[in-house]
Amino acid sequence: MVNFGTINFGEKVEIKYKFKNIGDFPLVLTNVVPGCGCTVTDFTSAPIAPKEEGYITATFDSNRSHGGVVRKSIYCQTNTKFKQKHELVFTGEVRDCNSCDY
């Protein structure tokens, strides 16, 4: 789980997950889906060779969310033997405009 801290309502924040292929065959991310419309994802789409690294980036747009504490998920599937769905989680706090410092 990643905590991005506190942002003001209207701001965007980028969260980057880096991972390494510890298997013996190329790793492929077959599906990467954010849990809601306030998050957009980007990811390594090419096969990741053994011992190489890949990434999943999430851009959270607080304009499309609510104020207060947020907990968001990204669901990922790979070409691994069990084809499990993995959940990446990030949290943080969005201050509403009444508590902004500007």
C-alpha positions as CSV (number, residue, x, y, z in Angstrom):
1,M,0.0,0.0,0.0
2,V,1.2,3.5,-0.9
3,N,0.1,6.7,1.0
4,F,0.5,9.8,-1.1
5,G,-0.1,12.1,1.9
6,T,-2.4,15.1,1.7
7,I,-3.4,17.1,-1.4
8,N,-5.9,19.9,-2.0
9,F,-9.1,19.2,-3.8
10,G,-8.5,19.7,-7.5
11,E,-4.9,18.4,-7.5
12,K,-3.6,15.3,-9.2
13,V,-1.0,13.0,-7.8
14,E,1.0,10.2,-9.5
15,I,1.8,7.0,-7.8
16,K,4.4,4.6,-9.4
17,Y,4.6,0.9,-8.6
18,K,7.9,-0.7,-9.7
19,F,8.2,-4.5,-9.8
20,K,10.8,-7.1,-10.9
21,N,10.2,-10.3,-12.8
22,I,11.6,-13.0,-10.5
23,G,10.4,-15.9,-12.7
24,D,12.1,-17.8,-15.5
25,F,9.8,-16.7,-18.3
26,P,8.7,-13.3,-19.7
27,L,6.1,-11.6,-17.5
28,V,3.1,-9.9,-19.2
29,L,0.6,-7.6,-17.6
30,T,-2.6,-8.8,-19.3
31,N,-5.0,-6.5,-17.7
32,V,-4.6,-3.4,-15.5
33,V,-7.9,-1.7,-14.4
34,P,-8.4,1.1,-11.9
35,G,-11.2,0.6,-9.4
36,C,-12.9,3.9,-10.2
37,G,-13.1,6.7,-12.7
38,C,-10.9,9.0,-10.6
39,T,-7.8,7.0,-11.4
40,V,-6.0,6.5,-14.8
41,T,-3.3,3.9,-15.2
42,D,-0.3,3.4,-17.5
43,F,1.9,0.3,-17.4
44,T,4.7,-1.6,-19.1
45,S,2.8,-3.3,-21.9
46,A,5.8,-5.2,-23.4
47,P,6.8,-8.5,-22.0
48,I,9.2,-8.1,-19.0
49,A,12.2,-10.5,-19.3
50,P,13.3,-12.4,-16.2
51,K,15.3,-10.2,-13.8
52,E,14.0,-7.1,-15.5
53,E,11.7,-4.4,-14.1
54,G,8.4,-3.0,-15.1
55,Y,6.0,-0.4,-13.7
56,I,2.4,0.5,-13.2
57,T,1.6,4.2,-12.8
58,A,-1.6,5.5,-11.3
59,T,-2.7,9.1,-11.7
60,F,-5.3,10.1,-9.1
61,D,-7.5,13.1,-10.0
62,S,-9.1,14.5,-6.8
63,N,-11.6,16.5,-9.0
64,R,-13.2,13.2,-9.7
65,S,-13.3,12.0,-6.1
66,H,-14.5,13.3,-2.7
67,G,-12.8,15.1,0.1
68,G,-11.4,13.4,3.2
69,V,-9.5,10.1,3.4
70,V,-9.5,8.0,0.2
71,R,-8.5,4.4,-0.5
72,K,-8.3,3.4,-4.1
73,S,-7.4,0.1,-5.8
74,I,-5.9,-1.0,-9.1
75,Y,-6.5,-4.6,-10.3
76,C,-3.8,-6.4,-12.3
77,Q,-3.7,-9.7,-14.0
78,T,-0.6,-11.4,-15.4
79,N,0.3,-14.4,-17.5
80,T,1.6,-16.3,-14.4
81,K,0.7,-19.9,-13.8
82,F,-2.3,-19.1,-11.5
83,K,-3.4,-16.0,-13.5
84,Q,-4.3,-14.4,-10.2
85,K,-5.8,-10.9,-9.9
86,H,-3.5,-8.7,-7.9
87,E,-4.7,-5.6,-6.0
88,L,-2.5,-2.5,-5.6
89,V,-3.8,0.0,-3.1
90,F,-3.1,3.6,-2.4
91,T,-4.5,6.0,0.2
92,G,-4.2,9.6,1.1
93,E,-6.2,12.6,2.1
94,V,-7.9,15.2,0.0
95,R,-8.5,18.5,1.7
96,D,-11.7,20.2,0.6
97,C,-11.5,23.9,-0.6
98,N,-12.6,25.2,2.8
99,S,-9.4,24.0,4.4
100,C,-7.0,25.0,1.6
101,D,-4.2,27.5,2.4
102,Y,-4.7,29.7,-0.6
